[in-house]
Amino acid sequence: MPDRPDEVVTHFDGVADSYDEVLPFFASFAREAVGQLTVGLAGAKALDLAAGRGAVTRELIGLGAEVVAVDGAPRMVALLRRDFPGIECAVMNAAHLGLPDASFDLVACGFAIHIVADPYAVIAEMIRVLRPGGTLALTVPGRADGSADPWKDPLVDLYAEYRHFQADGIGRHGNDVDEAELLAQSGLADLGATTLEVAIPVPDGETYWRWSRSHGSGRFIDGLPNDKRAEMHARLLTAMPTDFRLRRSATLWTARKPD
């Protein structure tokens, strides 16, 4: 079952100050994702939904878009207002946006549709506020063809080993939506999926651990018993390879609202 929205908001409120600050993970994916968009962004009105610390917002502004950034976590929005004083920022529930119909040329949602309580309601809201002919874009973890990443990451295996210490035996926080099916049923046109990859240098194991605790994975770590959390921490520091690069893949889904 997906987490209740208040639990998700509470978590991301708590990690807002370190979110994407330890390593530029979401910023790196935002750069790749926005670079793939074919929509003309200069002068376009764009909504960054579940904006976090503004990784997508920053890229869109850099290309001349007029951006509105919203997030469900009040602390995230407070930091957005501090870091982007020239744009409109607001606390909003992604499934119930307080925004007018057909008011954006682009609606983007980075790494959130897979963790929201009701992804169908969120997609419906994204479509509602999108102008006819406008572009919807979202990113989710994993490759577009569903294949495994073509590289070995010993730290991913370590996380997998500790899953059975979670109360539910899994420790996965999110929903089970199939994004392809979700978008196929939405009435959108020109559905596309592109695999994105990033490789970020990580100086040491402690940095990796702090990064893990600074975003959604922190919920996995917090869900471990205290002794297993300490044990996993120690093992991660030991297992950390030299010259390690954090390599991850994601899928950029794009679609167009019919005219």
Residue pairs with C-beta under 8 A, 6 or more apart in sequence:
2 115
2 116
2 117
2 173
2 174
2 175
3 115
3 117
3 173
3 174
3 219
4 117
5 72
5 93
5 116
5 117
8 72
8 115
8 116
8 117
8 173
9 72
9 73
11 216
11 218
11 219
12 19
12 52
12 71
12 72
12 73
12 75
12 76
12 216
13 73
13 74
13 75
13 76
14 75
15 213
15 214
15 215
15 218
16 53
16 73
16 75
16 76
16 78
16 79
17 75
17 79
18 210
18 213
18 214
19 26
19 52
19 53
19 76
19 214
19 215
20 26
20 27
20 52
20 53
20 55
20 214
20 215
21 53
21 214
22 207
22 210
22 211
22 214
23 200
23 202
23 207
23 211
23 246
24 200
25 198
25 200
25 211
25 215
25 246
25 248
26 52
26 53
26 55
26 110
26 111
26 215
27 55
27 58
28 198
28 200
29 55
29 110
29 111
29 139
29 196
29 198
29 248
29 250
30 55
30 56
30 58
30 59
30 110
31 59
32 196
32 197
32 198
32 252
33 56
33 59
33 108
33 110
33 137
33 139
33 196
33 250
33 252
34 41
34 56
34 59
34 60
34 63
34 108
35 59
36 194
36 196
36 252
36 254
37 106
37 135
37 137
37 254
39 105
39 106
39 134
39 135
41 60
41 63
41 64
41 65
41 106
42 63
42 64
42 65
43 64
43 65
43 66
44 64
44 65
44 66
44 105
44 106
45 65
45 66
45 68
45 103
45 104
45 105
45 106
46 60
46 65
46 66
46 67
46 68
46 104
46 105
46 106
46 107
46 108
47 67
47 68
47 69
47 70
47 99
47 104
47 106
47 107
47 108
47 126
47 129
48 54
48 56
48 57
48 60
48 67
48 68
48 69
48 70
48 108
48 110
49 70
49 94
49 97
49 107
49 108
49 109
49 112
49 122
49 126
50 70
50 71
50 72
50 94
50 109
50 110
50 111
50 112
50 116
51 57
51 69
51 70
51 71
51 76
51 80
51 89
51 110
52 71
52 76
52 110
53 76
53 79
53 80
53 83
54 69
54 79
54 80
54 83
54 84
55 110
56 108
56 110
57 67
57 69
57 80
57 84
57 87
58 84
60 67
60 106
60 108
61 67
61 84
61 87
65 106
66 87
67 84
67 87
67 88
68 87
68 88
68 89
68 90
68 99
68 104
69 77
69 80
69 84
69 87
69 88
69 89
69 90
70 77
70 89
70 90
70 91
70 92
70 94
70 97
70 99
71 77
71 80
71 91
71 92
72 91
72 92
72 93
72 94
73 91
74 91
77 89
77 90
77 91
80 89
81 89
90 98
92 98
92 99
94 109
94 112
94 116
94 122
94 125
95 116
95 117
95 118
95 121
95 122
95 125
96 121
96 125
97 125
97 128
97 129
99 129
100 129
101 128
101 129
102 128
102 129
102 130
102 131
102 132
103 129
103 131
104 129
104 130
104 131
104 134
105 130
105 131
105 134
105 135
106 130
106 134
106 135
106 136
106 137
107 126
107 127
107 129
107 130
107 134
107 135
107 136
107 137
108 136
108 137
108 138
109 122
109 126
109 137
109 138
109 139
110 138
110 139
111 139
111 140
111 141
111 216
111 250
112 122
112 138
113 119
113 122
113 123
113 138
113 140
113 177
113 179
113 182
114 140
114 141
114 174
114 175
114 177
114 179
115 173
115 174
115 175
115 216
116 122
116 175
117 175
119 175
119 177
119 182
120 177
120 182
123 136
123 182
123 183
123 186
124 186
126 136
126 138
127 136
127 186
127 187
127 188
127 257
130 136
130 257
131 257
132 257
132 258
132 259
133 256
133 257
133 258
133 259
134 256
134 257
135 254
135 255
135 256
135 257
136 188
136 253
136 254
136 255
136 256
136 257
137 252
137 253
137 254
138 179
138 252
138 253
139 196
139 250
139 251
139 252
139 253
140 179
140 250
140 251
140 253
141 248
141 249
141 250
141 251
142 249
142 250
142 251
143 149
143 195
143 249
143 251
144 193
144 194
144 195
144 251
144 252
145 195
149 247
149 248
149 249
151 247
153 247
154 239
154 241
155 208
155 236
155 239
155 240
158 232
158 235
158 236
158 239
159 217
159 220
162 171
162 224
162 228
162 232
163 169
163 170
163 171
163 172
165 171
165 224
165 225
165 228
166 220
166 223
166 224
167 223
171 220
171 223
171 224
172 220
173 216
173 219
173 220
179 251
179 253
180 191
180 193
180 253
183 191
183 253
183 255
184 191
186 255
187 258
188 255
188 256
188 257
188 258
189 255
189 256
189 257
189 258
190 254
190 255
190 256
191 253
191 254
191 255
192 253
192 254
192 255
193 251
193 252
193 253
193 254
194 251
194 252
194 254
195 249
195 250
195 251
195 252
196 249
196 250
196 251
196 252
197 247
197 248
197 249
197 250
198 246
198 247
198 248
198 250
199 245
199 246
199 247
200 245
200 246
200 247
201 243
201 244
201 245
201 246
202 208
202 211
202 240
202 244
202 245
202 246
204 240
205 236
205 237
205 238
205 239
205 240
206 237
208 236
208 240
208 244
208 246
209 233
209 236
209 237
211 246
212 218
212 221
213 221
221 229
221 232
222 229
224 232
